[in-house]
Amino acid sequence: MFVFEIQAFLFIFARITSFIVVVPGFSHKSLPNTAKVAFCLVLSWFAYSRVPQGAIYEHDILFMLGVVKEVIIGLSSGFMVKLIFSGIEMAGQMIDFQVGYSMGAVFDPSTGTTSSYYGRVFYWMSITVFFILDIHHVLIGALLDSFAKVPPGGLIFGSFNLEAAVYVLSFAFKAAYSIAAPMLIVLLVTDIVMGLISRTVPQINVFMLGMPLKSLVGMVVFLVLISSLFNTTGKTLGLMGDFFNKTLDMFH
């Protein structure tokens, strides 16, 4: 009987760990791995005491297949959550492209990817809002509740409906454009004005003037809209619990 209890705990631990190692904020490289493992163990203990008993197996192969399924569920739901953060970061990258900062993109060791100025700003803004508004509590609660919706250890995936994945992906793109739209519009108007100046006053070197001017305009507009950007980011991340539950629909 003790072996079956260990199996159930390992199923829970596999799903939680595979989820935590993907989600931004929890998976940051500056956090010690021991702290991440301890956090996953604590969450697994809380989940074990509140979820129904899942399937148990006497054969090692079936047990390993059950663990693999839990890892797939954790990684899939974690990547869906990460898509929302990626959408917000993509908004900054679109602004970087318009301003010209994308040419100076550098490797960011905190995320393990190449990012530019506004991309990093928007990424850290989303992380800040994520913790300030206690959205991480909502996400952890949804993760613990997921074991009641999809009991641990089962080997049947159900219909594996990809509609939820398509919905979250489309929302990430829509969020990116809605967040970046105000600054992109202002920068587009700046390009149009500079084009008119180059036609009316050919003596002005627009190429030399363009990038510093767009950098200044972008910074001013960002400071003016920073409150609105935080509000939009908060509303976007506030839907994360619903997206997590939609992801679980793929597995039952």
LODRENRO-79470 format. One line per field, with one value per residue: x, y, z negated of N, C-alpha, C in turn. Coordinates in steps of 0.02 Angstrom, whole numbers, plus 50000, padded with zeros to 5 digits. Layout:
nx = (X_...)
ny = (Y_...)
nz = (Z_...)
cax = (X_...)
cay = (Y_...)
caz = (Z_...)
cx = (X_...)
cy = (Y_...)
cz = (Z_...)
% end
This chain:
nx = (50041_50099_50186_50099_50052_50169_50183_50070_50105_50221_50169_50096_50200_50277_50193_50179_50313_50358_50277_50315_50448_50438_50356_50370_50448_50434_50527_50645_50818_50899_50853_50890_50913_50886_50794_50687_50654_50619_50508_50421_50405_50337_50217_50172_50147_50040_49947_49933_49862_49735_49682_49591_49620_49724_49756_49841_49986_50055_50157_50315_50331_50203_50189_50291_50242_50130_50193_50255_50143_50097_50202_50190_50066_50098_50202_50135_50029_50108_50181_50075_50040_50160_50154_50072_50152_50252_50182_50163_50297_50327_50258_50340_50451_50403_50391_50525_50574_50513_50567_50702_50785_50797_50907_51008_50995_51030_51099_51002_51035_50947_50828_50870_50862_50874_50853_50787_50786_50652_50585_50640_50602_50460_50445_50494_50406_50287_50317_50329_50197_50132_50167_50136_49997_49955_49933_50003_49962_49832_49863_49934_49834_49746_49826_49835_49701_49688_49711_49596_49516_49584_49629_49777_49897_49825_49815_49751_49721_49607_49507_49602_49595_49642_49593_49596_49733_49752_49668_49730_49852_49812_49758_49873_49942_49848_49847_49977_49975_49875_49933_50049_50000_49966_50095_50153_50073_50100_50237_50230_50165_50267_50363_50296_50291_50427_50455_50384_50455_50578_50545_50505_50609_50748_50880_50899_50966_50882_50903_51006_50945_50832_50834_50880_50775_50660_50690_50684_50550_50485_50524_50466_50328_50312_50332_50224_50117_50134_50058_49937_49987_50026_49900_49835_49920_49899_49762_49772_49856_49774_49682_49742_49717_49598_49643_49730_49642_49573_49673_49682_49571_49613_49651_49554)
ny = (49940_50059_50079_50110_50233_50309_50304_50380_50504_50532_50543_50662_50749_50745_50809_50938_50982_50980_51079_51194_51215_51274_51388_51563_51667_51573_51485_51551_51578_51630_51584_51464_51291_51200_51269_51275_51139_51111_51194_51133_51010_51047_51099_50981_50903_50972_50958_50819_50790_50834_50791_50669_50491_50428_50323_50168_50065_49903_49863_49914_49973_50022_50112_50205_50252_50318_50421_50487_50536_50629_50719_50766_50831_50931_51002_51044_51126_51219_51277_51337_51437_51507_51556_51668_51760_51768_51828_51957_51997_51994_52103_52208_52177_52203_52340_52372_52334_52431_52549_52526_52463_52327_52291_52294_52183_52072_51927_51865_51809_51778_51733_51649_51675_51776_51947_52114_52291_52350_52230_52161_52250_52243_52109_52098_52186_52113_52005_52073_52124_52003_51951_52057_52075_51957_51852_51738_51663_51630_51550_51445_51393_51349_51251_51157_51122_51058_50923_50867_50883_50818_50671_50607_50497_50421_50332_50364_50484_50544_50644_50732_50870_51001_51128_51216_51248_51317_51424_51491_51524_51611_51711_51758_51821_51919_51991_52040_52131_52220_52276_52335_52422_52565_52630_52588_52652_52788_52789_52754_52867_52957_52911_52942_53083_53112_53066_53158_53273_53243_53252_53383_53459_53425_53440_53399_53266_53130_52999_53002_53077_53007_52885_52929_53020_52938_52854_52943_52985_52862_52831_52937_52918_52792_52819_52903_52818_52717_52684_52641_52533_52446_52419_52354_52245_52183_52147_52056_51954_51919_51830_51710_51598_51549_51512_51411_51314_51289_51227_51105_51043_50974_50851_50768)
nz = (50000_49963_50069_50173_50129_50139_50277_50317_50263_50337_50466_50452_50418_50535_50630_50574_50563_50698_50746_50671_50710_50832_50833_50839_50715_50608_50659_50674_50710_50613_50493_50369_50406_50305_50227_50316_50328_50195_50182_50274_50211_50094_50148_50208_50096_50036_50140_50143_50028_50056_50176_50275_50267_50391_50535_50503_50523_50545_50625_50687_50813_50848_50745_50777_50898_50850_50779_50884_50951_50855_50857_50987_50978_50883_50949_51066_51018_50952_51059_51126_51037_51039_51168_51158_51088_51184_51288_51236_51225_51360_51405_51362_51442_51570_51563_51545_51671_51751_51701_51718_51634_51641_51712_51623_51543_51410_51324_51195_51041_50938_50990_51088_51222_51373_51357_51368_51327_51289_51289_51178_51078_51082_51052_50919_50861_50872_50788_50666_50648_50642_50516_50428_50438_50384_50470_50483_50374_50414_50523_50465_50384_50485_50540_50435_50426_50546_50533_50488_50598_50701_50656_50577_50653_50747_50904_51019_51141_51186_51295_51341_51385_51487_51493_51386_51379_51500_51476_51367_51425_51529_51450_51387_51492_51523_51403_51405_51513_51470_51356_51407_51503_51479_51468_51587_51681_51657_51688_51822_51874_51849_51940_52059_52051_52054_52182_52259_52225_52282_52415_52432_52380_52440_52402_52272_52183_52169_52133_52040_51942_51912_51827_51695_51669_51674_51569_51461_51470_51453_51319_51248_51276_51221_51083_51062_51085_50992_50879_50936_51008_50906_50852_50960_50975_50851_50863_50967_50914_50811_50861_50860_50779_50833_50961_50926_50878_50996_51067_51001_51051_51160_51118_51068)
cax = (50000_50145_50213_50048_50052_50227_50166_50024_50142_50266_50128_50082_50264_50298_50154_50195_50382_50362_50242_50353_50511_50423_50321_50414_50439_50453_50582_50700_50882_50932_50829_50927_50875_50862_50734_50633_50634_50585_50442_50380_50389_50285_50155_50150_50120_49973_49903_49922_49813_49670_49658_49569_49670_49727_49770_49903_50009_50103_50211_50356_50320_50142_50203_50330_50197_50090_50236_50264_50082_50095_50251_50161_50015_50131_50237_50087_49996_50159_50195_50018_50048_50218_50134_50045_50210_50286_50144_50179_50365_50325_50236_50400_50494_50376_50410_50597_50583_50492_50614_50768_50825_50806_50974_51053_50972_51084_51078_50979_51045_50892_50776_50902_50845_50898_50800_50808_50772_50582_50566_50658_50561_50393_50449_50499_50343_50238_50336_50311_50124_50114_50173_50104_49925_49944_49910_50037_49919_49778_49890_49950_49769_49721_49869_49815_49634_49690_49713_49527_49488_49620_49662_49846_49915_49788_49853_49708_49723_49542_49501_49660_49570_49691_49559_49620_49799_49743_49637_49780_49902_49783_49752_49940_49956_49803_49871_50038_49958_49837_49979_50098_49967_49973_50162_50165_50038_50139_50300_50212_50154_50334_50393_50262_50314_50497_50452_50362_50510_50630_50521_50501_50676_50794_50946_50902_50983_50831_50929_51044_50900_50775_50837_50876_50709_50613_50707_50657_50477_50465_50532_50415_50263_50311_50323_50156_50069_50156_50002_49892_50020_50021_49831_49822_49957_49864_49701_49793_49879_49719_49645_49786_49685_49551_49681_49756_49587_49560_49725_49665_49519_49644_49673_49500)
cay = (50000_50116_50088_50144_50303_50340_50313_50436_50566_50545_50568_50733_50786_50750_50861_51004_51001_50996_51143_51248_51227_51307_51451_51619_51687_51515_51448_51597_51546_51656_51547_51401_51230_51169_51305_51254_51071_51115_51224_51082_50959_51075_51099_50912_50880_51002_50927_50749_50787_50860_50765_50599_50439_50413_50253_50140_50012_49856_49853_49974_50005_50061_50169_50254_50284_50366_50478_50523_50574_50686_50767_50798_50878_50987_51042_51075_51182_51270_51312_51380_51497_51544_51591_51734_51802_51778_51877_52023_52013_52005_52173_52249_52164_52239_52411_52374_52332_52494_52601_52510_52430_52256_52280_52287_52128_52034_51867_51877_51746_51764_51696_51601_51693_51842_51997_52183_52337_52349_52161_52147_52293_52215_52044_52109_52216_52059_51968_52116_52124_51934_51941_52111_52063_51890_51805_51674_51625_51603_51497_51387_51363_51312_51191_51108_51099_51018_50851_50845_50883_50765_50633_50588_50427_50387_50323_50382_50556_50569_50666_50773_50924_51055_51192_51260_51273_51367_51483_51527_51551_51669_51764_51786_51868_51976_52031_52075_52188_52269_52311_52375_52464_52638_52652_52576_52704_52850_52781_52757_52938_52988_52893_52980_53152_53114_53059_53223_53320_53227_53274_53457_53488_53371_53450_53365_53195_53097_52936_53017_53106_52963_52839_52965_53049_52885_52830_52992_52981_52799_52835_52983_52885_52737_52848_52929_52762_52663_52663_52603_52470_52402_52396_52306_52184_52151_52115_51999_51901_51898_51776_51653_51541_51521_51479_51349_51266_51270_51179_51040_51012_50931_50788_50728)
caz = (50000_49961_50136_50212_50107_50169_50348_50324_50249_50392_50521_50438_50420_50605_50664_50546_50580_50769_50755_50641_50746_50895_50823_50820_50645_50567_50690_50689_50700_50553_50435_50360_50422_50243_50207_50361_50309_50130_50195_50307_50160_50050_50186_50217_50032_50030_50190_50125_49974_50075_50240_50271_50283_50462_50552_50476_50567_50516_50673_50693_50877_50844_50701_50814_50946_50812_50765_50948_50964_50810_50882_51047_50955_50852_50999_51111_50983_50939_51121_51141_50994_51065_51229_51140_51075_51248_51325_51209_51246_51432_51414_51358_51499_51627_51554_51559_51744_51779_51680_51744_51582_51654_51738_51566_51499_51378_51289_51127_51004_50892_51026_51134_51291_51395_51348_51376_51271_51266_51275_51109_51035_51078_51018_50847_50840_50864_50727_50609_50641_50624_50444_50391_50438_50356_50521_50470_50329_50455_50565_50421_50366_50543_50547_50385_50444_50607_50517_50483_50665_50736_50602_50594_50665_50800_50967_51076_51152_51207_51364_51357_51426_51494_51500_51333_51397_51552_51446_51327_51472_51562_51400_51375_51546_51516_51347_51426_51555_51431_51311_51445_51553_51470_51484_51658_51720_51651_51726_51894_51890_51850_52005_52112_52046_52078_52255_52286_52217_52332_52481_52435_52364_52457_52372_52207_52186_52130_52107_51980_51893_51900_51770_51631_51659_51657_51501_51414_51473_51421_51247_51221_51281_51171_51017_51058_51086_50949_50836_50978_51025_50848_50846_51013_50958_50796_50888_51008_50870_50768_50893_50863_50748_50882_51013_50898_50877_51065_51087_50973_51092_51211_51089_51039)
cx = (50043_50174_50163_50044_50111_50215_50122_50061_50189_50230_50115_50145_50287_50259_50173_50264_50388_50326_50285_50415_50500_50397_50370_50397_50459_50516_50643_50767_50919_50909_50868_50883_50848_50798_50675_50608_50596_50514_50396_50360_50333_50218_50128_50120_50049_49924_49885_49867_49743_49642_49636_49624_49667_49740_49837_49921_50060_50163_50249_50343_50258_50151_50241_50288_50152_50130_50246_50202_50079_50144_50224_50108_50047_50166_50189_50053_50046_50176_50137_50021_50106_50202_50108_50102_50247_50249_50158_50250_50368_50301_50296_50447_50469_50393_50485_50611_50566_50540_50683_50812_50837_50874_51025_51032_51032_51055_51061_50986_50988_50837_50805_50886_50877_50841_50830_50778_50700_50556_50581_50615_50491_50392_50450_50438_50290_50253_50316_50237_50100_50116_50137_50029_49906_49916_49944_49998_49861_49803_49907_49885_49740_49761_49848_49745_49634_49690_49643_49495_49519_49658_49731_49852_49878_49829_49813_49706_49654_49545_49562_49641_49620_49658_49583_49688_49795_49715_49688_49832_49875_49775_49819_49958_49911_49825_49933_50022_49919_49881_50025_50065_49977_50042_50178_50132_50077_50204_50287_50200_50221_50369_50362_50285_50385_50500_50432_50418_50564_50610_50522_50568_50728_50863_50954_50916_50936_50858_50969_50998_50848_50779_50839_50807_50658_50627_50677_50581_50452_50470_50479_50346_50258_50299_50252_50105_50085_50100_49953_49922_50017_49950_49814_49858_49923_49800_49718_49813_49824_49677_49684_49755_49635_49587_49710_49702_49568_49611_49709_49611_49548_49657_49616_49439)
cy = (50063_50131_50126_50218_50341_50352_50374_50502_50583_50569_50643_50775_50795_50805_50930_51027_51020_51061_51201_51265_51264_51378_51507_51644_51633_51482_51492_51566_51571_51620_51481_51341_51196_51203_51285_51185_51072_51144_51172_51027_50984_51076_51029_50884_50907_50969_50855_50742_50807_50831_50693_50552_50423_50339_50232_50078_49968_49845_49919_50011_50048_50122_50224_50289_50335_50429_50521_50565_50636_50740_50803_50849_50940_51032_51078_51135_51237_51310_51357_51444_51540_51582_51661_51782_51817_51828_51948_52044_52028_52076_52220_52238_52198_52313_52419_52375_52399_52550_52590_52476_52356_52240_52270_52232_52089_51974_51885_51812_51729_51724_51644_51615_51760_51892_52066_52226_52332_52279_52142_52187_52264_52148_52054_52145_52163_52018_52007_52115_52055_51924_51995_52098_51994_51841_51738_51631_51592_51543_51435_51353_51322_51248_51137_51080_51055_50943_50824_50840_50827_50725_50609_50513_50392_50383_50343_50458_50585_50592_50706_50828_50982_51124_51241_51290_51327_51431_51524_51559_51614_51727_51797_51837_51930_52021_52071_52137_52241_52308_52358_52427_52539_52664_52642_52630_52769_52846_52782_52828_52975_52973_52933_53053_53159_53106_53123_53274_53307_53249_53350_53490_53434_53378_53414_53291_53156_53032_52947_53042_53056_52922_52876_52994_52995_52855_52877_52988_52918_52801_52880_52950_52829_52764_52876_52873_52708_52638_52620_52535_52421_52375_52343_52240_52146_52115_52052_51940_51876_51841_51710_51590_51507_51484_51413_51295_51243_51219_51109_51004_50966_50861_50749_50730)
cz = (50000_50029_50179_50193_50136_50244_50357_50313_50307_50454_50512_50445_50492_50641_50639_50566_50654_50785_50731_50681_50812_50884_50804_50749_50598_50594_50703_50669_50638_50490_50429_50376_50360_50219_50251_50342_50243_50139_50227_50257_50114_50085_50196_50153_50021_50079_50171_50073_49995_50140_50232_50291_50357_50473_50521_50517_50531_50562_50683_50759_50876_50799_50738_50866_50912_50796_50827_50963_50919_50833_50943_51027_50925_50902_51045_51079_50968_51001_51141_51100_51020_51128_51214_51126_51141_51291_51302_51229_51321_51448_51411_51417_51562_51623_51568_51634_51776_51762_51711_51694_51596_51683_51682_51518_51474_51343_51217_51087_50957_50924_51074_51206_51309_51390_51355_51321_51246_51254_51203_51060_51027_51043_50942_50820_50829_50801_50665_50596_50618_50549_50404_50384_50412_50407_50513_50421_50367_50495_50524_50400_50423_50554_50497_50401_50506_50593_50506_50552_50707_50684_50623_50608_50720_50864_51028_51081_51170_51279_51388_51406_51428_51500_51447_51350_51450_51523_51407_51372_51506_51513_51387_51429_51540_51459_51366_51466_51516_51384_51349_51490_51541_51490_51558_51701_51717_51691_51801_51916_51893_51916_52062_52111_52072_52154_52288_52281_52270_52402_52487_52422_52378_52424_52305_52217_52140_52099_52043_51924_51870_51837_51703_51617_51640_51588_51449_51412_51439_51346_51216_51221_51230_51101_51008_51050_51035_50903_50875_50997_50967_50840_50898_51000_50901_50818_50929_50964_50824_50796_50893_50833_50795_50938_50989_50898_50947_51090_51061_51013_51146_51185_51055_51084)
% end
